[in-house]
């Protein structure tokens, strides 16, 4: 093996170890708490506020939108980006959940840490059926206020109809997990 091949092998191994280590660290930073253990996921890096923190960000048409305008519904505020593979994978689930549970009081709000044009293109391609707000550093600041100080994506916060923060999720939801959670938190369907 040549010195160049050895160097490439060592760099590749180091990169793999770094990614694996980061994943394991993120997994260890998440602990279950809250109602029944299923609702809240807590990051050690930041406290989860007990009440909704209102913020204003532009929607994809540039209109300022206040989070509080959706008070009265069960909110899933999902922080994501078009360049984040787990975020992109989770969005079809949110589309399905908004369609299935919207009439029971669910409102998903996408908050993209991204450029508006990229988000518009992704929305149009993906047929997203819930509001999307955009920003960059201001979204990072909002995530930190909601306890995500390490800026991990995707990141979701669950807020009840009265504005109480029920929990959070670091990483993508899975269908069975989110359906069970929503069936617990929302009134029965017709």
PAMARNU-963928 format. One record per residue (C-alpha): residue in three letters; x, y, z. Coordinates in Angstrom, 1 decimal. Layout:
BEGIN
residu; X; Y; Z
ALA; X; Y; Z .
...
This chain:
BEGIN
residu; X; Y; Z
UNK; 0.0; 0.0; 0.0 .
UNK; 1.4; 3.4; -0.9 .
UNK; 1.7; 6.3; 1.5 .
UNK; -1.0; 8.2; -0.3 .
UNK; -3.4; 5.2; 0.0 .
UNK; -2.6; 4.8; 3.7 .
UNK; -3.3; 8.5; 4.3 .
UNK; -6.6; 8.2; 2.5 .
UNK; -7.5; 5.1; 4.5 .
UNK; -6.6; 6.8; 7.8 .
UNK; -8.6; 10.0; 6.9 .
UNK; -11.6; 7.9; 5.8 .
UNK; -11.5; 5.9; 9.0 .
UNK; -11.2; 9.1; 11.1 .
UNK; -14.2; 10.6; 9.3 .
UNK; -16.3; 7.4; 9.9 .
UNK; -15.4; 7.4; 13.6 .
UNK; -16.2; 11.1; 13.9 .
UNK; -19.7; 10.6; 12.3 .
UNK; -20.3; 7.5; 14.5 .
UNK; -19.1; 9.3; 17.6 .
UNK; -21.3; 12.3; 16.9 .
UNK; -24.3; 10.1; 16.4 .
UNK; -23.6; 8.2; 19.7 .
UNK; -23.1; 11.5; 21.5 .
UNK; -26.4; 12.9; 20.2 .
UNK; -28.2; 9.7; 21.2 .
UNK; -26.8; 10.0; 24.7 .
UNK; -27.8; 13.6; 25.0 .
UNK; -31.4; 12.7; 24.5 .
UNK; -33.3; 11.3; 27.5 .
UNK; -37.0; 10.6; 27.8 .
UNK; -39.1; 12.5; 30.3 .
UNK; -42.6; 13.9; 30.5 .
UNK; -46.0; 12.3; 30.2 .
UNK; -45.6; 8.6; 29.8 .
UNK; -42.1; 9.1; 28.5 .
UNK; -43.4; 9.4; 24.9 .
UNK; -44.1; 13.1; 24.8 .
UNK; -40.9; 14.8; 25.9 .
UNK; -37.3; 14.3; 24.8 .
UNK; -34.9; 16.5; 26.7 .
UNK; -31.5; 17.7; 25.6 .
UNK; -29.0; 18.1; 28.4 .
UNK; -27.7; 21.2; 26.6 .
UNK; -30.8; 23.4; 27.2 .
UNK; -33.9; 23.6; 29.3 .
UNK; -37.2; 23.2; 27.6 .
UNK; -39.5; 26.2; 28.4 .
UNK; -42.8; 25.4; 30.0 .
UNK; -44.7; 27.9; 27.9 .
UNK; -44.8; 28.8; 24.2 .
UNK; -42.2; 31.4; 23.2 .
UNK; -43.8; 33.5; 20.6 .
UNK; -41.8; 34.5; 17.6 .
UNK; -42.4; 36.1; 14.2 .
UNK; -40.8; 34.9; 11.0 .
UNK; -41.8; 35.4; 7.4 .
UNK; -43.8; 32.8; 5.5 .
UNK; -42.8; 31.8; 2.0 .
UNK; -44.7; 34.9; 0.6 .
UNK; -42.7; 37.2; 2.9 .
UNK; -45.7; 37.8; 5.2 .
UNK; -44.7; 38.1; 8.9 .
UNK; -46.3; 35.3; 10.9 .
UNK; -46.6; 35.0; 14.6 .
UNK; -46.5; 31.5; 16.2 .
UNK; -49.2; 32.7; 18.6 .
UNK; -51.6; 33.0; 15.7 .
UNK; -52.0; 29.2; 15.8 .
UNK; -52.7; 29.1; 19.6 .
UNK; -55.7; 27.0; 20.2 .
UNK; -54.4; 24.0; 18.3 .
UNK; -51.9; 21.3; 19.1 .
UNK; -48.7; 22.5; 17.5 .
UNK; -45.7; 20.6; 16.2 .
UNK; -43.1; 23.2; 15.4 .
UNK; -40.6; 21.4; 13.2 .
UNK; -37.2; 23.0; 12.6 .
UNK; -35.6; 21.7; 9.4 .
UNK; -33.6; 22.5; 6.3 .
UNK; -33.7; 21.4; 2.7 .
UNK; -30.1; 20.3; 2.9 .
UNK; -30.8; 18.0; 5.9 .
UNK; -31.5; 14.4; 4.7 .
UNK; -33.4; 13.3; 7.9 .
UNK; -35.5; 16.4; 7.6 .
UNK; -36.4; 15.7; 4.0 .
UNK; -37.2; 12.1; 4.9 .
UNK; -39.5; 13.2; 7.8 .
UNK; -41.6; 15.7; 5.8 .
UNK; -43.9; 13.2; 4.0 .
UNK; -44.8; 11.9; 7.4 .
UNK; -45.8; 15.4; 8.5 .
UNK; -47.8; 15.9; 5.3 .
UNK; -49.7; 12.7; 6.1 .
UNK; -50.2; 13.6; 9.8 .
UNK; -51.5; 17.1; 8.9 .
UNK; -54.0; 15.6; 6.5 .
UNK; -55.0; 12.8; 9.0 .
UNK; -55.1; 14.9; 12.2 .
UNK; -55.7; 18.4; 11.1 .
UNK; -59.5; 18.2; 11.6 .
UNK; -58.8; 17.0; 15.2 .
UNK; -56.8; 20.1; 16.0 .
UNK; -53.3; 19.4; 14.8 .
UNK; -51.3; 22.2; 13.2 .
UNK; -47.8; 21.5; 12.0 .
UNK; -45.6; 24.5; 11.4 .
UNK; -42.4; 24.1; 9.5 .
UNK; -39.6; 26.4; 10.4 .
UNK; -36.8; 26.2; 7.8 .
UNK; -33.2; 27.2; 8.6 .
UNK; -32.7; 28.0; 4.9 .
UNK; -33.0; 30.4; 2.1 .
UNK; -36.6; 31.2; 1.1 .
UNK; -36.2; 30.3; -2.6 .
UNK; -34.7; 26.8; -1.8 .
UNK; -37.6; 26.2; 0.6 .
UNK; -40.2; 27.3; -2.0 .
UNK; -38.8; 24.9; -4.5 .
UNK; -38.8; 22.1; -2.0 .
UNK; -42.4; 22.9; -0.9 .
UNK; -43.6; 22.9; -4.5 .
UNK; -41.9; 19.6; -5.3 .
UNK; -43.1; 17.9; -2.1 .
UNK; -46.6; 19.3; -1.9 .
UNK; -46.2; 20.4; 1.7 .
UNK; -49.7; 21.1; 3.1 .
UNK; -48.8; 23.1; 6.3 .
UNK; -47.3; 26.6; 6.8 .
UNK; -43.6; 27.1; 6.5 .
UNK; -41.7; 30.0; 8.0 .
UNK; -38.1; 30.8; 7.1 .
UNK; -35.0; 32.4; 8.5 .
UNK; -31.4; 31.7; 9.2 .
UNK; -29.6; 33.0; 12.2 .
UNK; -32.9; 34.1; 13.8 .
UNK; -34.2; 30.5; 13.5 .
UNK; -31.0; 29.2; 15.2 .
UNK; -31.7; 31.7; 18.0 .
UNK; -35.3; 30.5; 18.3 .
UNK; -34.2; 26.9; 18.4 .
UNK; -31.8; 27.7; 21.2 .
UNK; -34.7; 29.4; 23.2 .
UNK; -36.6; 26.2; 22.8 .
UNK; -33.7; 24.2; 24.2 .
UNK; -31.8; 23.1; 21.1 .
UNK; -28.5; 24.8; 21.8 .
UNK; -26.5; 22.4; 19.6 .
UNK; -28.6; 23.2; 16.6 .
UNK; -29.4; 19.6; 15.8 .
UNK; -31.9; 19.0; 12.9 .
UNK; -34.6; 18.0; 12.6 .
UNK; -35.9; 19.3; 15.9 .
UNK; -39.6; 19.4; 16.8 .
UNK; -41.4; 21.1; 19.7 .
UNK; -44.9; 20.1; 20.8 .
UNK; -47.1; 22.8; 22.2 .
UNK; -50.7; 22.2; 23.4 .
UNK; -53.7; 24.3; 22.6 .
UNK; -53.2; 26.5; 25.7 .
UNK; -49.6; 27.3; 24.9 .
UNK; -47.9; 24.8; 27.3 .
UNK; -44.8; 23.1; 25.9 .
UNK; -45.3; 19.4; 26.2 .
UNK; -42.0; 18.1; 24.8 .
UNK; -39.5; 17.9; 22.1 .
UNK; -38.0; 15.5; 19.7 .
UNK; -34.4; 15.5; 18.5 .
UNK; -34.2; 13.7; 15.2 .
UNK; -36.9; 12.5; 12.8 .
UNK; -40.2; 11.0; 14.0 .
UNK; -41.2; 7.6; 12.9 .
UNK; -44.8; 7.0; 11.8 .
UNK; -45.9; 4.7; 14.6 .
UNK; -44.3; 6.9; 17.2 .
UNK; -46.0; 10.1; 16.0 .
UNK; -49.4; 8.5; 15.4 .
UNK; -49.4; 7.1; 18.9 .
UNK; -48.4; 10.4; 20.3 .
UNK; -51.1; 12.3; 18.4 .
UNK; -53.8; 9.8; 19.3 .
UNK; -52.8; 10.4; 23.0 .
UNK; -52.8; 14.2; 22.7 .
UNK; -55.8; 14.9; 20.4 .
UNK; -59.5; 14.3; 20.9 .
UNK; -60.8; 11.1; 19.1 .
UNK; -61.7; 11.5; 15.5 .
UNK; -65.1; 11.1; 14.0 .
